Amino acid sequence: MAKAPSSTTPTPSAVATPSSEPERSTEEIHRRFWDVLGKTDPRHTKKFSRSGGFSGTAVKPMWQWKQLTEFFGPCGIGWGMHEPKFETVHAGDDILVFCTVAAWYIDPASHGTECCTVYGVGGDHVMVKRSTGKLFFDDEAFKKAYTDALGNAFKFVGVAADVHMGQFDDNKYVQDLEREFLANEDTLGKSADALLDQLKAAQDLDTLTGHRPEVERLIGEFKTAKRDGEAAMLASTYKARRAALAPKPIEDAVEESEDRNTPKPTLG
């Protein structure tokens, strides 16, 4: 398990830092995590219902971890968790497991110097006695409890806040959110088109290499969005321009020079 850094903290370059932006109000500063992490892509949720009439919306854990990674940085560097603690409880004929976990994150505004901790508790059934009298054992109960606990911990910084606040019960809100996330994907395509133009216009290796971080970022986003064809096109364009701008071997340069100095045959 990754542990929060103590005396050794990530360097500023290892953690995302906020870009320069207009001065914000106190409320906006306090909501700086919530406003970014609180919106959930409906494509990464699913409805569920349980016995007793309880129903709701579940968020895919990997979507939550992706949100945290994009905002704070890689797990173990920008955010992470301490070793979870488990407790089993016998409740009549059932056995329950509860997990408590301390999760941490590095505040991007602190430039890698401030580590904050939040706590979460989750639970699940290890064993359930069916109405038929048969016993059912869930070998993934501990994992489910741990995932639940981690998700509950990061609720405190706003992850999937709209789901937990019941906004997904509003069909209009969900439809508007779907359009917003699709529009963001279109923005990704436009960013790639602009970058392709810059790659093709680059006249030297230094200029081309300066675009490499953005190329790698967009390739990663395309792959996450399962748009592998666009990722491959961007990668091949960069490689082709690099090959075209790379210094030629001495032998090739000499041959080109000799060709230029050799009189060209003329007719008649």
N, C-alpha and C positions, 0 to 999 in steps of 0.2 A: 504494500500500500504506500502510496506517496504521502509524505507528511509535509505539513506547512513549514516553510523555511523559518528558522529562528534567527541566529546571528548571520547566517548566510542567506541572503535574499536574492531573487533574480535581478540581473542587471536591467537598467532601463530599456536596453535594446531588446530584451527577451520578452517584455510585456508591452501590450498595446498602449500607446499614449494618446491622449486626446489631441485632436488637431486644433489649430487656432480657430475660434468661433466667436460670434458676438457675445457680449456680456449677458448672462442669464439671471433670472430672478432667483431668489432663495428657494422657492418652491421647485423651480426647474432643476436647480442643482441637487436638491434632495431627491428628486425623482430621476436622476440621470441614469440609473440602472433600470429602474422600473419602466421608463418610457421606451427603452430599447428592447428589453427582454420580455416585456409584458404582452406583446402581440404574438399569437400562435398561428402558424400556417394550418388552416383547416385540413389540408391534405395529410397532415401528420397527427391526426386525432381520429378517434373512433368512438362511437356510442356504445354504451354497455348497460346491461340491466341485471339486477341480482334478485334473489328471493326476498320477498317482503315488499316488493314494489319499488325498491331503490334503483334509480337509474342516473346516468350522468355522461360526461365526456372524459375519456382517457387520452392523455398525451403520450405519444411514443417517447420512451426514455432517450433514445438516440438523438431525437430532435432537440431535447433539452440540453444534452451534452454538447451538441453542435452549437447551439446558441451561446452556451457558456464559453466554448472554445473561441468562437468568432469575436466575442466581446472582451474576454479576459486574457486569452492566449491558450496555449496547449495545456492539457491536464497535467498536473505535476509542476507546472511553471507559473501559470496565471491563476489556476484554481485547482482544488483537489480535496482530499478527505483524509481523516485519520482512520485508524483501525476501528471498524465497527464493533459494537458490543451486542451480543444476542442473549435473549432470555426466553426460555420455553415455559409455558403456563398450561396446566391441566384445567380444563373447564368442562366438568361433567365427563361426557364421553369423547370430547374433542381435545386436541392438543394445539395450542397456538404458539407462534414464535413472534417475538417483538425485537426490533433492531433499533438501536440508538447510534447515531453517527454525528461526528463533528466535522463539518465541511468548512473549507477556507477558500478565500479568494484574495487576490492582490488588487487593491484599488488602483486603476490605471492613472488616476490623477496624482497618485503619490510617487509616480516614476519608480515603482518597484520597491518602495520602502515600507509600505503599510499593509500588513496582513490582517484580515478580518475573519472572524469565525462565526458560523451560524450552526444551529443544531436541528436535527430532524429525527422523528420517530416514525417507524413503519411497522406493519404487521401482516401476518397471513396465517392460514391454517396449515399445520403440518399433518394432522390427521383429523378426519371427519367421519363420524358414524352415520351412514346412510339410513334412510327410512326403512330400508330392507333389512337393516341390522348388519350389513357388511361394512367393513372399515376401508376407507380410502386414504392412502398416504400420498402426499405431494412432495416429490424429491427436489422440487425447485422452490419450496416455501421460503427457505432462508434467503435465496437470491431475490425473490420477490419482495420480501420484507426489507432487504437492504436497498433495493432500487427505490422502493416506496419511501424509505427514510431519507435517502439522498435527494429525491425530488421534493420532499416536504421541507428539507433544510433550505433549498434554494428558492422556495416560495418567498422567503423573507427578503430576497433581493429582486423579486418581481417575475421570476421565470414562470411563463404560462399564467400570468395573473388574470387575463381575461377569461380563461377557462374556469379558474377557481372562484372568480367573482360571479359566475353564472351568465356571463355575456354570450356564451355559445347557445343559450336557450333562445336567443333572439335570432331568428332566421335572417333578418335584414343585416344584422351585424356580421354574421358569418359570410353572407354573400358579398358584402362590401370588402371584407377581409380577403376573400378569395381573389377578387379583382385586384386588390392592392398587391398581393404577393405575385400574381401573374404579371402585373405591370412592372414589378421589380425584376422579374426574369427578362422581360423585354429590354429593360435598362441594361441588363448584363450583355445582351446581344449588341446593343448600340455601343457599349463600351468596347466590346471586342472589335467591332467594325472600325471604330476610331483608332484603336491600337494597331490594327492591321495596316491602316493607311500610314501610320507613323513608322512602322517597321519597313514598309516598302520605300518610304522616302528617306530612310537613314542612309547617309553617304559614307559613314566610317564606322569602325568597330566600336569606338567609344560611345557614340550615340546609340548604336544598337544595343550594346550591353547595358546602357542606362535604362532601357525598357524591360530588361529581363525580370526584375521583381514583379512588375505589373503583369507580364506574360504568365509567370508562374502562379500568381494569385488568380487570374481569370481561368487558367487551365484547371486549377483546383475547384473553383466554383462551378465550372461546366461539368466536371466529373461528379461533384456532389449532386448536381441537378440531373444527372444521368444524360447529359448532352455530350456524349463521347465524341461524336463526329466533329463538333465545333472545337472541342479541346484538341483533337488531332490536327485539325486544320491550322489552328493557331500555333501549335508546336512545330509543324512542318514548315510554316512560313518563316518562323524565327530561324530555324536551322538552315533553310535555304538562303536567307539573307546573310547569315553568319558565314556560310560557305562562300558566298559571292564576294563578301568584303574581306575575307581572311587573306593575309599576305601570301602571295604565291611562292612556292619553293624557288630557290636560286636558279635551278636548272631551267624551270619554266620561264623565268624572267629573262634569262640569257637567250633562250630560243626565240622569245617574242622580239627581243632586241635585234637578233640576227635577221629575223624575218622582215623587220622594218627596214633594215639596211640593205637587204638584198633587192637589186633592181627587179621590178615586176616585168614579166614578158609582155611585149606589145605585139599587136598584129601588124604584118606586112612591112 
